[in-house]
């Protein structure tokens, strides 16, 4: 039994870490960075002492949560590059990155505003954009991506996706999936009327001044 104890402790510690980071990303995205650390501990179902032992400061917690988000984005792009079908890989990147951003809406802007010097954002961003540009070039060469596509078109899609207003996080993700599908159809060399994902009910979330 003692032979398995260290592994069990490491497993529990890793589980606590993941729960804390998941809770932090969720609450930071929904409520900003002013949420008390005790509230994050409560949502992660750990004691405050466990939280502070892992992350002594909110900046450290936010930085690690954001680093995990960046890592997830990079993993998505690498997955797209590794796909033998470049068009399928390109679509995968759009769909998954849009959903990732929809789930963490507001966190990126809040983090960069609160801790502008915590990480080197530029280097990671340039690497990701270069990888996406390479994937787009492959999709064009395969004749699937419209030849007039430029990288700024994808950035425009991501900017629009980040502006989705919904009555709940689930509705925001649903709307993001449909929006990504519409973007994919617009980027095809020959648009196809494939079935779209379900629509979200957004009318109640739109300020009256926007219509």
C-alpha positions, -999 to +999 in steps of 0.1 A: +000+000+000+028+024+008+043+019-026+012+035-042+009+064-018+032+089-035+015+083-068-019+088-052-008+121-036+006+133-070-027+123-087-048+142-061-026+173-063-029+172-101-066+169-099-068+198-075-047+219-098-069+212-128-101+219-108-086+252-096-075+263-131-108+253-146-127+272-120-104+302-124-108+304-161-146+301-158-150+327-132-125+351-147-142+349-180-177+355-165-169+380-138-135+395-144-103+393-123-117+409-092-134+377-080-120+368-045-096+338-043-119+322-017-147+321-043-124+304-068-115+278-041-152+273-033-160+267-070-130+244-074-142+224-043-108+229-025-099+246+007-084+281+006-051+267+020-049+243-009-055+271-034-029+294-018-004+266-015-006+260-053-011+297-063+001+322-036-011+352-056-040+359-080-015+371-107+002+337-106-032+319-108-044+341-137-010+337-155-011+299-153-047+298-163-040+320-193-009+300-202-030+268-203-055+287-226-026+297-250-014+261-249-048+249-259-049+273-288-014+262-300-025+226-297-055+232-319-034+249-346-008+220-345-037+196-348-049+214-379-014+214-394-011+177-388-043+169-406-035+152-440-065+172-455-055+208-452-090+221-457-103+198-430-075+210-407-083+247-416-119+242-407-110+224-375-089+254-364-117+279-370-143+258-352-122+249-322-106+283-317-139+300-319-154+277-293-123+281-271-127+319-272-165+316-266-159+296-235-133+321-221-149+353-233-135+383-216-107+365-199-080+373-224-088+410-225-090+412-187-058+393-182-038+414-207-052+446-192-044+436-156-010+419-162+004+433-194+040+423-186+032+388-172+039+370-205+054+375-239+022+377-259+038+388-292+061+358-297+033+332-292+009+352-314+033+355-343+041+318-342+004+309-342-004+333-370+025+319-391+012+284-385-023+293-396-009+311-426+009+279-436-022+259-432-042+284-452-016+282-480-020+244-481-058+247-482-055+271-511-031+249-530-056+220-526-082+242-542-106+242-512-099+276-497-110+306-518-079+322-534-086+358-521-086+347-485-061+367-463-051+361-427-069+393-416-102+376-427-097+350-400-088+377-374-120+395-384-139+362-377-123+359-343-130+395-334-167+390-344-169+358-325-156+374-293-185+399-296-212+373-294-237+382-266-258+355-251-280+349-221-257+320-208-223+305-215-240+275-231-259+297-255-228+316-263-210+284-273-240+273-294-240+306-312-202+304-317-205+270-333-231+282-358-211+313-365-179+292-372-199+270-396-211+301-414-175+314-417-163+281-430-190+281-457-179+316-467-143+306-470-150+277-493-139+280-529-173+266-539-198+274-512-219+244-501-252+246-483-243+220-456-266+218-426-257+244-399-254+236-362-284+246-341-291+283-336-290+299-302-317+322-289-299+356-288-326+382-292-329+387-254-292+393-251-290+421-276-292+456-262-321+476-276-297+502-289-280+476-312-311+471-334 
